[in-house]
Amino acid sequence: MKRAILNMSKRTKSLVFGGAYAVLVLAAVFPPLYFSASGNGTLILGAPVAMWYWIADFAALVVMMFALYWVETVRGEIECEPATVPAGGE
């Protein structure tokens, strides 16, 4: 798996994660999906389906962002240790 991530081009990474992000954001702001869920009066664990729609969309966005962070860490595009600032300021 890590080998495939390392061999992935930057453009492919951007297309995969950018496409996933765009789909999830579109699901959050596209009114017909929300209105179809909000008209449903069914309760799941005491909350209406429309609320679970927003929670599921948010959870998917968080998972996608963590996946992007992991991929960029594997590729070495993110430093794991914080940068140190000299004592003199700049």
JOVENWO-V62909 format. One record per helix or strand. SS is the DSSP state (helix for helix, strand for strand). FROM is the first residue (numbers start at 0). TO is the last residue. Records with the same first field share a line. If there is no record, write none. Layout:
SS=FROM-TO / FROM-TO
This chain:
helix=1-6 / 9-28 / 30-37 / 48-73
strand=42-43 / 46-47
